[in-house]
Amino acid sequence: MNYYQNDTVNRTQQEHSVKINNRKELEITGVKEVDSFDNEEFLLETVMGYLIVRGQNLQMQNLDVGDGLVSIKGKVYELSYVDDHHQEKAKGFFSKLFK
């Protein structure tokens, strides 16, 4: 792999996007890990920090860890990011909820 290809791979892994279609289909790239989920809330670790997705009848449709892609279906009510210095607090809070 030459320098240009290596740089392209690194940039691809760092990209993060959120695409919502009619508040019913959500496609998220740049996902590092799915920490927890149920039919009302997902906690995702992305390359841009933790992302909380809240809604109704949420279902994971696709999970591709290699590409960092997650697809969710259901009615989306809220998307919120947790700042870097609040990540451990959020992770601890949500892990208590989902025990």
N, C-alpha and C positions, 0 to 999 in steps of 0.2 A: 504494500500500500504506500503510495507516495504521499508527500506532505499535503497536497491539495485534497486528496481523498480523506485523509485523516482529519483535516480541518472540517470538511463537510460532515463527516460522521459526528464530530463533537458538537457542531452547531445544531444538527438534527436532534440529538439527544437533549439539548438544552431548550428546545422550543416548547412552548406551552400554548394551547389554544382551547377555547370553549365554544362549541357551536350548539345553539339551541334551535330546534324547529318546532314552532307552535306550542312551546312550553310542554311538549310531550316527549320529545326525543333529544337527548343530550349526548354529545360526543366530546370527550376530553382527551387531549394529547399531553404528553409530558408528565404522565402519572408514574411515580416511583413505586407506590405501594397503596393498596386499599387496606386501611387500618381497621375499619368496621363499617357495617352497613345493615340496614333493615328496610322495611317498606316505607319508612318515613324519613330516613336520614342516612347519608353516606359521609364518611370521613376519609378523604383521599390525601395522600402526601404527593404533591407535585413538585416539579423543579422550581416552582415559584412560591413554595410554602404550602401549608395545609389548606385544603379547600373543603368546605362543608356544603353539601347539597341537601336541601330539605324539600319535602313534597309529600305526595300521597300516592300510594300504590307504586312505589319506586321498585324497579327490577333491573338487575344487571343483565344486559343483553349480550355484551361482549367484553372480554378481558384479555388483552394481549400484553403481557408483562414485558416481552422482548421489545415491542414497539412503544410501550407506555401509553397504550390506547384503552380507554374505558368508554363503553356505551351504556346509557341508562335510559329506560323508558318509564313513563309515569307522569303525573302532573307535577311540574316543578314550581315550587313556591319561592324558594330563596337560594341564592348562591352567596357564600361569604368566605373570604380569605382570613386566615389567622396569621398575624405578624410573626416574624421569626422569634422574637423574645417571648411570645405567648404559646409557642408550639408545644412545649412539654406540658404546660398547664392544660391546653386543649386536649392533648393526647390522654393525659391522666383523667380528665373529666369524662371524656367519651368512653374510655376503657371501663370506668366504673358503671356507666349506663348500660353497657352491653355485656356485663358478666352474667 
